[in-house]
Amino acid sequence: MEKTESPAKSCDTVTIETQIQILLEEYRALYSLLTFRLTAMDRRLPAIGGTLAAILGSTTAMPASMQVAFLFALPSALVGFVLATAQHLRSKEDHVRRIDEIERSINCLAGEELLVFQSCHPNKGRFPGGRTGLVAILAVVIVSLAMLLACAGLIQEATQLLSPTKQAGYSVYLITSAVAILASTIRVGLYRYHRPAPIQHPPCSPSTAKNDP
């Protein structure tokens, strides 16, 4: 029987044009997701903040027992509000920094500066989320701390339902909530994007020829 030789397979290299096209697809996808996040944040922050403020303002018209229930729930809701905003800012920072990397990669492959918006932005690296992120987190923190102070004042109207021990516990609860809000703000300011290490693939080499008997 004659011996047949199977053709050797080689690993095709990706051309520069193909690399640029792949990066541009990721670039467009990231920008679409970034736009979605910004739109969602612009719509949700005023809506959630306004809802919490309305709940706080309406507690004075509630029965005393209902006031206590809402005043105990509101600080936790405020902490969650700040944490959600901080998470949005960190996600926005990840998107912006990756877009920056893509712009630099495309410029390097093309041999000239074609995409420069994020890679040359004057606010790059100053605060996660940029100027809009800084304004958003400061506004949310100020409003939340003001609401905590309002809770401290409103709880005095329901003192007949709370023992001195519970009143002291509520004060500790408010202080803990304020510390959590400030701590999350500090963590956002210290956050920096770190790209994970690339996956190491084995080197591509031609397959050895096989002889069939």
N, C-alpha and C positions, 0 to 999 in steps of 0.2 A: 504494500500500500504506500502511496506517495505521501511524503511529509508536507503538510501545509503550514505556512507561517502566518500567524495572526498579525495584523498591522499594529504597530506600536502607537500607543495613544499619548499625545503630548498635551500639556496644559496650555490653553489659549490665554494670551495676555489681554488685559482690558486696555483698549485704546484710550487716549486722553479725552477724545470726544465723548466716549461712553462714560468715563468717570465724571465728566462735567454734567452730562445728562442725568446721571444717577444723583449727584449732589443737588442739582436743580430741582429734581422731584422731591427730595427731602426738604429742600429750602421752601418750596411752595407749600408742602404739607405742614411744616412748622409754622409758617406765617398764618395759614388758615386757622390752626389751632390757637395761636397766640391772639389772633383777632377775636376768636370765640371767647377766650378767657377774659380779654379786656372788656368785651361787650357784656358778658355775664357779670363781671365785677361792677361795672358802671350801673347796671340795673339792680343787682341784688343788694349792694351795700346801702343805698338810700332806702330801699324797701324794707330790709331787715331792721335797719336803725330806726326808721320811722315807726315800724310795728312795735319794737321794744319801748320806744319813747311813749307811744300811745297807751301801751299796757301800763307803764309806770304812772302816767298821768291819770288814768282811769281808776287806779286803786283807791283814791280818796272817796270815790262814789260807791265802793264795794262795802259789804259787811265786814266787820273787823276780822272775822275768821278767814274770809277770802283774801283780805289784805295781807295777812300773815303768810298765807300759802303762796301768793304771787311774789311777795317780797323775799321769800326764801328761794324761789325758783329763778328769779331774775338775775342775780349775780352769776349763777352757773351759765345761764344763757348768754350773758355778756362775755364771759370768758370764752365760751365756744365761738361767739361772733368774732372775737379778736383772733383766736387760733385759726379759724377758717380763712380770715383775711391774710394772716401771715403765710398760710399754706399757698394761697393764690399767688402771693408775691414771690415765694420761693420757686414755684412752678414757672412763673413768668421769667424769672432770672435764668432758670435752666434753658428755656426756649431761646431767650435772647443770646445767651452765651454760645449755644450750639449754632445759631444762625451766624454769629460772628465767626465761628470756626469754619463754617461752610463758605462764607464769603472769602476768607483768607485762602482756603484750599483752592477755590475756583480761580482766584486771582493768581495763585502760584502756578496752577496748571496752564492757565491761559498766557502767562508771562506778562500781564499788565493788569492794572487796577480797573476792574469792571464793576464789582459790587463793593460799595464802601459805606453804606448807611450805618450798619451796626458796628462794623470793624473800626470805623473812624468816628464813632459817636462821642461827643465831648463828655457825656455823663457816664461813660462805660466804667463799671467797677466801683463807682462811688457809693451806691446804695442799691441793694437788691430790688429789682422792679423799676429802677430809674426814678425820675422825678415824680411821676404819677404814683409810683409805689410808696415813696416817702410821704407824699401828701395824704394818700389813702390811709396808711397805717397810723399817722399822727391824728387824723380826724377821727378814726375809729377809737383810738386809745383815749383821746380827750373826752369824747362823748360817753364812752363806757365808764371812765372814772367819775364824770359828772353824775351819771346815773347811780353809781355806787354811793356817792354822797347823798343823793336824793333818797336812796333806800335807807340810809342811816337816819335821815330826818323823818321819813314817813313811819319808820318802825316805832318811833316814840309815841305815835298816836294809837298804837295797838299794845301799849305796855300792860294794859289790864289783862291781856291774854297770855303774857309771857312772864315767867318767873325771872328774878334777877340772874339766875344761872343761865337761862336761855338767852337773856339779853346780852350777857357777856359772851356767850357762845356765838351769837349772831355778829357781834362786833369782830370777833376773831375770824368769822367766816368772811366778812367784808374785807378785812385786811388781807386775808389769804387770797381772795379773788383779785384784789388790786395788785398784789405781788405777782400773781400768775400772769396778769395782763402786762405788767411792766417787763417781766422776764421774757415773755414771748416776743415783745418788741425788741429787746436787746438781742435775742437769738436771731431775729430776722436781720438786724443790722450787721451781725457778724457772719451771716451765711455767705459762702462763696461756692460757686459752681466747680465741681471736680468731675472731670470726665473719667469714667471707669477705664481700667487698663484694657487694651484690645485683646481679643481672643487669639491665642497663638495657634496657627494652623500648621500642619506638617508640610514640608516643602513638596512642591509638585514635581514629579519626575516621570519620564516616559516609562511605560510598563515594559517589562521584559518579554521578548518573543517566546511563544510557547509552540512546541512541536507536538502534533498529534500523531500517535502511532498508526 
